[in-house]
Amino acid sequence: MCTDHLLDDLIGRGQQQLRDGDAGRFGSLQVDAEPELGRLKRLVPVAVEALTPSRMRWRRISSVQLERAAHAATIIGVPLVLLTILLGYLQTLESNRAARLTNYITLVSRVFNPANTQIIDALENWKPVLVPEGKFTEAQLDNYLTDFETIDEVYEEGLLSEAQLCMFSYYITLTASNKEVTDYIKKIRQEQAAKSKPFFIGYDRLVELIGKSRLPDCR
């Protein structure tokens, strides 16, 4: 299955679930707000750091070592079937890494859109988020939280590594620590129909995953 199509399917599925759950709340919304990047000091480093050669170097070394092992195997007479398995594993490994990196880049561009960066700025500076005290509508906050739902779905499908997930940990923790956002999620869940799946349950899973992770980037 093509991972690009699967990622698009997950994104579309998350949006459709929200539309089906509450058509009045999650309507179509065009955001024309300009980004305020001045205070988002962590945004660019997080996105760029994941793509730097130092972060990918160990992966290239691993590939070279496997290739050398395959060459040595042909010299010492290892059966062809074992060599074929080794080379197949190498190709699968590289393919999965490339697909996960593509998914990560797609999610970075999706999460850090102009409206979301302004919400992040408000959260970082402990400003009110929702109108009338803040400047964002409930639909805009819903879209922001839905993007975290998408990250959870992609990770659960195995299309994102734990290390890549941890690159979003600061923003997940920042959002979870905001009382206004937490109270808003509680409120809309209380308004849901009985026995329906709670809104933003994937976001809750992300908060739990980040809290349990032992990777340094998740701290």
N, C-alpha and C positions, 0 to 999 in steps of 0.2 A: 504494500500500500504506500502511496506517495505521502511522505510526511508533510509536505506543504499543504496538500489537500486536507489531510487529517487535522492540521493545526487550524486551517480556515474553518473546517467543520466544527471544531471545538469552540472557536470564537463565536461562530454563528449560533451554535446550540445554546451557549450561555445567554446571548442576547434574546433568543427566542423564548427561553424559559422565563426570563424576567417579563417579557411582553405578555406571555400566557398567564403568568401569575397575577399581574395587576396592570391591565392595559391602561388604566387611567394614570398610574404612577410613572410607568416606563414608556412614555411616548417618544416619538422621533424628536430629536433636539439638535439644532445646529448651533455650534459653539463658535463665536467670533471673537472671544477674548484673546488678547495678546499675551504671550508668556512673560512672566517676570522672573528672569533667570538670575538676577543679582544676588539673591540670598541662597540659591540652590547650589552651594559650593560642592556638595557631594555628588550631584547629578552627573556631570561630565566625567569626573574621575571613575565613577562606578561603571559607566557604560564603556569607557575607553580601556580601563584596566583589564577587563575580561578579554580584550582582543589583542593585548600586547604580546610580543614574542616571548617574554619571560614566562608568562602564564601558560603558553602553549608549548614551551621548549621540551618539557618532559614527555609530551605526547609524541613529538617528532623523534626523540631519542628512542622511545619504545618501538616505534615503527621501524626505525633503522635496525635495531637489534633483532627484531623478528625477521627482517629481510636477510640479515647476515646468517641467522640461524637456519633459514630455509636454504641458503646457498651452501652452508656447511653440510646440511642434511643430504644434499645431492652428491656431495663429494664422498661422504663416508657410506653411502649406499642405503640410506633409510628408505623403506618402501615408498613407492610413489603415492600411495593412498594417504599416508601420513603427511607427506609434503603438500598434497592437495588440500587436506583439512587445514593445515597451518596457514596456507595462503588464503584460503576461504575465510578463515577467522580474521586474518589481517584486513582483508577487504571489508568485512562486515564491521569491524572495529572502527575503521576510518570513516565508513559511511555513516555510522551512528553518531560519531563525533561531529561530522560536518552537518548532519541534520539538526543536532541539538544546538550547535552554534547558530545556525540559521534561525531556529525557533527563538533563541535568546535575543538575537538582534531584532526580530519581529516584535517580540514582547516589549523590549526597551522602547522602541518607537511608538508602540501603542500606549504604554503606561504613561510615558512622559510627553503626552500631548499638551498643547497650550492650556487648556482648562485644568488638567490635572496638576500641572506644575504650579499653577496659582493656588490650588487647594493645598498642595504640599507647603507652599510658602506660608499660607495662613496657619497650618498646623505647626510648623516650625517656630512661628512667632507667637503662638498661643492667641491668635486672633479668632473672633467668631467666624463660623463657617457659613451657616445657613442664614438666609434673609429672615427678618429684617435687620438684625444686628450685623450679620455677615453679608457677603455679596453673591452667594451661590444658592441656586435653587435645589430642591430635593432631587430633581431629575439629574442635575449635574453631579451631586454627591452619589446618587445611585450608579451613574456611569463610572465614576471613580472606583467605587467598591466592586463593581462588576468586572473591572479589569483585573483585580486581584483574584476574583473567581476564575477567570480565564487562566491565570498563572497556575492555580491549583489544579485545574483540569488537565492542562498540558503536562504538569509534573506527574500527576497520577497516571497518565497514559505512558509514562516513561520517555517523553519527548523533551525533557529538561533534566539536567543533572542536579544533584543536591548543591554542588558548588555554584551553579548558575542561579539556582533558586535563592541562595544566600545573598546574591548580589542585590536582591530586592528587600533584604531583611530590615534594613534601616527604615524604609518607608512603611513596611508592614507593622513594625514595632511602634513607629511614630503614630500611625493611625490608630492602633489598638490602645495606645495610652491617652488618647484624646477623649475626654468625658462626653463632649457634645456628640461626637460620632457614635460612641458606645450607646448613649441614651437614644439616639436616633434609630439605631438598629433594633434596640429593644422595643421601641414604639411601633415600628412597622411590623415587627413580628407579632405583637399583640393584636394588630389590626388584621392579621391574616386569617383566612378561613381555617376552621378546626381541621386537624389531621393533614394539612398541607405541608410540604417541605419548607422548612424555615428559609427565609431569604438569607443570602450570604453565608451559607454553611461552609462553603469552600474557603471563604476568608477566615472563618474560625479555625479550619484545619491548618491553614498557612501559619497562623499565629502559634498554634500548638507545635507544628513542625519546626519552626524557627526556635522556639523555646527549648526543644529537645535536641537540636542539632549540636554536634560537638565540633563542627568546623569553625575555624577562627573567624571567617567572614560572616558567620551568623551571630557573632557576639558584639 
